[in-house]
Amino acid sequence: MLIESIGIVSRRLPRGRGRIGIALHEHCGSKRVTFRDTNGHVRQADLSDPMESCWFAGSQRMGLTDRELAHVPEGGFALDLGANIGAVSGQILNRVGLQGQVWAFEPIPKNIRILESLREDNGLENLRIMPFAVGSNNEPQTIRLARDSNSAHASFVASWIDGDEVVVEVRTLDTLLADRDQKVSFVKIDIEGYEKEALTGAKKILTEDRPTILVEVNIPILSDRGSSAEELMHLFHQLGYSPEGAPPREELDVSNVLLLPR
């Protein structure tokens, strides 16, 4: 009960939750705990995974800010690209409500199982698990996993992520959403440097539906593949999007950028 109590206290703290999550990961081994997360959903966490441990502790860095969530409309249709263990999916579900829907895209088998448990344990019928990466074609690709079992770290392009390799299914958004019965209103993108491919396969959706987009810009990964934040912003500009406020700054390794249709 001690660990469960630490989690309850941590999730109520105004700051420092991430550090508690890392400490639990480092000292609690492979212990599994059941808890109710800050989105109000029943979850299970394996504390040997730093991402799961940090979400158990309620790390704010894993979620969207209130300002970002304000762009998710009630009753809307949202896409979570790179859903990981579903921290952001849960936030978006609370915003869209029962009349909305969220499609969570995640190619890593371990994370898919976690997302399925989130859906089943909480009766989230408007959460659809999409076991795919998003890209520019509909062909399987090899993705690399981190050596430290961190569910957050998997990438098609980052050279320093060099653990196990997994062949995953890839789909274009334009293919998957060709027969949609509702316009996409919000897209969150956190796909570790694979944004160019995802945008290539989503031109029709973005042109027709004009959703608000929130993208994580990871400058070290972009630089590693010979790209940049400026180049990524140019791709969005070509699709008719502009950042709200200042564009990403090079001194910030990782930042979220909100993009609005012009």
C-alpha positions as CSV (number, residue, x, y, z in Angstrom):
1,M,0.0,0.0,0.0
2,L,3.0,2.3,0.5
3,I,3.6,2.7,-3.2
4,E,-0.1,3.2,-4.0
5,S,-0.2,6.0,-1.3
6,I,2.9,7.7,-2.8
7,G,1.2,7.7,-6.1
8,I,-2.0,9.3,-4.7
9,V,0.0,12.0,-3.0
10,S,2.2,12.6,-6.0
11,R,-0.8,13.1,-8.3
12,R,-2.0,15.9,-6.1
13,L,1.2,17.8,-6.0
14,P,1.5,21.1,-7.9
15,R,5.0,20.2,-9.2
16,G,7.8,17.5,-8.9
17,R,5.7,14.6,-10.0
18,G,8.1,13.6,-12.8
19,R,11.0,13.3,-10.3
20,I,8.9,11.1,-8.1
21,G,8.0,8.9,-11.1
22,I,11.6,8.4,-12.0
23,A,12.5,7.6,-8.3
24,L,9.8,5.0,-8.2
25,H,11.1,3.5,-11.5
26,E,14.6,3.3,-10.1
27,H,13.8,1.8,-6.8
28,C,10.6,-0.3,-7.2
29,G,11.7,-2.8,-9.9
30,S,9.0,-4.6,-11.8
31,K,6.1,-3.9,-9.4
32,R,2.7,-3.5,-11.0
33,V,0.1,-1.2,-9.5
34,T,-3.5,-0.3,-10.2
35,F,-4.5,3.3,-9.9
36,R,-6.8,6.0,-11.1
37,D,-4.9,8.5,-13.2
38,T,-5.3,12.3,-13.4
39,N,-7.8,11.9,-16.2
40,G,-10.1,9.8,-13.9
41,H,-9.3,6.5,-15.7
42,V,-8.5,3.2,-14.0
43,R,-5.0,2.2,-15.1
44,Q,-2.3,-0.4,-14.4
45,A,1.3,0.6,-14.4
46,D,4.5,-1.4,-14.6
47,L,7.0,0.7,-12.6
48,S,10.0,-0.9,-14.4
49,D,9.0,1.3,-17.4
50,P,9.9,4.9,-16.8
51,M,7.0,6.2,-18.9
52,E,4.4,4.1,-17.0
53,S,6.0,5.1,-13.7
54,C,5.9,8.8,-14.5
55,W,2.2,8.6,-15.4
56,F,1.5,6.7,-12.2
57,A,3.0,9.7,-10.4
58,G,0.9,12.1,-12.5
59,S,3.8,13.8,-14.4
60,Q,2.3,16.9,-16.0
61,R,5.0,16.8,-18.8
62,M,3.2,13.7,-20.3
63,G,0.0,15.6,-21.0
64,L,-1.3,18.6,-22.8
65,T,-1.7,22.0,-21.1
66,D,-5.1,23.6,-20.6
67,R,-4.3,26.1,-23.3
68,E,-3.6,23.2,-25.8
69,L,-6.7,21.2,-24.7
70,A,-8.9,24.3,-25.2
71,H,-8.5,23.7,-29.0
72,V,-10.2,20.3,-28.7
73,P,-13.9,20.8,-29.3
74,E,-16.7,19.1,-27.5
75,G,-18.2,16.3,-29.7
76,G,-15.2,16.5,-32.0
77,F,-13.2,13.8,-33.8
78,A,-9.6,13.7,-32.7
79,L,-6.6,11.8,-33.8
80,D,-3.7,10.9,-31.4
81,L,-0.7,10.0,-33.5
82,G,1.9,8.3,-31.4
83,A,-0.5,7.6,-28.5
84,N,2.0,5.6,-26.5
85,I,0.3,4.5,-23.3
86,G,-2.7,6.8,-23.7
87,A,-2.0,9.8,-21.3
88,V,-3.0,12.3,-23.9
89,S,-5.7,10.1,-25.4
90,G,-7.4,10.2,-22.0
91,Q,-7.2,13.9,-21.8
92,I,-8.7,14.3,-25.3
93,L,-11.5,11.9,-24.5
94,N,-12.5,14.0,-21.5
95,R,-12.6,17.0,-23.8
96,V,-14.7,15.5,-26.7
97,G,-17.1,13.8,-24.3
98,L,-19.4,11.0,-25.1
99,Q,-20.6,12.5,-28.4
100,G,-17.0,12.7,-29.7
101,Q,-14.4,10.1,-30.7
102,V,-10.7,9.6,-30.4
103,W,-8.6,7.4,-32.6
104,A,-5.3,6.4,-30.9
105,F,-2.6,5.4,-33.3
106,E,0.2,3.3,-31.8
107,P,2.4,0.7,-33.5
108,I,4.3,-0.8,-30.5
109,P,2.7,-4.1,-29.4
110,K,3.3,-3.4,-25.6
111,N,1.7,0.0,-25.8
112,I,-1.2,-1.3,-27.9
113,R,-2.0,-3.8,-25.1
114,I,-1.9,-0.9,-22.5
115,L,-4.3,1.2,-24.7
116,E,-6.6,-1.8,-25.1
117,S,-6.7,-2.2,-21.3
118,L,-7.5,1.5,-20.9
119,R,-10.4,1.1,-23.2
120,E,-11.8,-2.1,-21.7
121,D,-11.2,-1.2,-18.1
122,N,-13.0,2.1,-18.4
123,G,-15.7,1.2,-21.0
124,L,-14.4,3.9,-23.4
125,E,-16.5,3.0,-26.4
126,N,-15.5,6.2,-28.2
127,L,-11.8,5.3,-28.0
128,R,-10.7,3.4,-31.1
129,I,-7.2,1.7,-31.0
130,M,-5.5,1.9,-34.3
131,P,-2.5,-0.5,-34.2
132,F,-0.5,1.3,-36.9
133,A,2.2,3.9,-37.4
134,V,1.2,6.7,-39.8
135,G,3.3,7.3,-42.8
136,S,3.5,8.0,-46.5
137,N,2.5,4.5,-47.7
138,N,0.7,1.3,-46.6
139,E,3.7,-0.9,-46.3
140,P,5.3,-2.5,-43.1
141,Q,8.3,-0.7,-41.8
142,T,11.0,-1.6,-39.2
143,I,11.0,0.6,-36.1
144,R,13.7,0.5,-33.4
145,L,13.0,0.4,-29.7
146,A,15.0,1.8,-26.8
147,R,17.4,-0.4,-24.9
148,D,16.0,0.7,-21.5
149,S,12.5,-0.6,-22.2
150,N,11.2,3.0,-22.2
151,S,7.8,2.8,-24.0
152,A,8.3,6.5,-25.0
153,H,11.4,5.9,-27.1
154,A,10.8,4.2,-30.4
155,S,11.7,5.7,-33.7
156,F,12.0,4.9,-37.4
157,V,14.8,7.5,-37.9
158,A,16.7,8.3,-34.6
159,S,20.1,6.7,-35.0
160,W,20.8,6.5,-31.2
161,I,17.7,4.4,-30.6
162,D,19.3,1.0,-31.3
163,G,17.6,-1.6,-29.2
164,D,15.3,-4.4,-30.5
165,E,13.7,-4.0,-33.9
166,V,10.0,-4.6,-34.6
167,V,8.2,-4.7,-37.9
168,V,5.0,-2.7,-37.6
169,E,2.1,-1.9,-39.9
170,V,2.1,1.5,-41.5
171,R,-1.0,3.3,-42.9
172,T,-1.6,6.7,-44.5
173,L,-4.3,8.8,-42.8
174,D,-5.8,9.5,-46.2
175,T,-6.4,5.7,-46.6
176,L,-7.8,5.0,-43.2
177,L,-10.1,8.0,-43.1
178,A,-11.3,7.9,-46.7
179,D,-14.8,6.8,-45.6
180,R,-15.0,8.9,-42.4
181,D,-18.5,10.2,-41.5
182,Q,-17.2,13.1,-39.4
183,K,-14.6,15.8,-40.1
184,V,-11.4,15.5,-38.1
185,S,-11.2,18.5,-35.7
186,F,-7.9,18.0,-33.8
187,V,-4.7,16.1,-34.5
188,K,-1.9,15.5,-31.9
189,I,1.4,14.4,-33.5
190,D,4.2,12.9,-31.4
191,I,6.0,10.4,-33.7
192,E,9.7,11.0,-33.1
193,G,10.9,12.5,-36.3
194,Y,8.5,10.8,-38.7
195,E,6.4,13.9,-39.3
196,K,7.3,14.4,-43.0
197,E,6.1,10.9,-43.9
198,A,2.9,11.3,-41.9
199,L,2.1,14.6,-43.5
200,T,2.7,13.2,-47.0
201,G,0.1,10.6,-46.3
202,A,-2.4,13.0,-44.8
203,K,-2.6,15.8,-47.4
204,K,-6.2,15.1,-48.4
205,I,-7.4,15.0,-44.8
206,L,-5.6,18.1,-43.7
207,T,-6.7,20.0,-46.9
208,E,-10.4,19.0,-46.6
209,D,-11.0,19.0,-42.8
210,R,-8.6,21.7,-41.6
211,P,-8.2,20.4,-38.1
212,T,-6.1,22.1,-35.4
213,I,-2.8,20.4,-35.1
214,L,-0.5,20.0,-32.1
215,V,2.9,18.6,-33.0
216,E,5.9,17.8,-30.8
217,V,9.0,19.1,-32.4
218,N,12.1,17.1,-31.4
219,I,15.0,19.0,-32.7
220,P,17.7,16.4,-31.9
221,I,15.9,13.8,-33.9
222,L,15.2,16.1,-36.8
223,S,18.8,17.2,-36.9
224,D,19.9,13.5,-36.8
225,R,17.9,12.8,-39.9
226,G,19.3,15.9,-41.7
227,S,16.2,18.1,-41.1
228,S,15.3,20.9,-38.8
229,A,12.4,22.6,-37.0
230,E,12.4,25.2,-39.7
231,E,12.0,22.6,-42.5
232,L,9.1,20.9,-40.5
233,M,7.3,24.3,-40.1
234,H,7.7,24.9,-43.9
235,L,6.0,21.6,-44.6
236,F,3.0,22.7,-42.4
237,H,3.1,26.1,-44.2
238,Q,2.8,24.4,-47.6
239,L,-0.4,22.7,-46.2
240,G,-1.8,26.0,-45.1
241,Y,-0.9,26.0,-41.4
242,S,0.8,28.6,-39.3
243,P,2.0,28.3,-35.7
244,E,0.1,30.0,-33.0
245,G,2.6,32.4,-31.5
246,A,6.4,32.0,-32.0
247,P,7.8,29.0,-33.9
248,P,9.9,26.4,-32.1
249,R,13.2,27.7,-30.7
250,E,16.4,25.8,-31.5
251,E,17.6,26.1,-27.9
252,L,14.6,24.0,-26.8
253,D,15.3,20.4,-27.7
254,V,11.7,19.3,-27.5
255,S,8.6,21.5,-27.6
256,N,4.9,21.4,-28.6
257,V,3.8,23.7,-31.3
258,L,0.1,24.5,-32.0
259,L,-0.7,25.0,-35.7
260,L,-3.8,26.6,-36.9
261,P,-5.2,26.5,-40.5
262,R,-4.9,29.8,-42.3
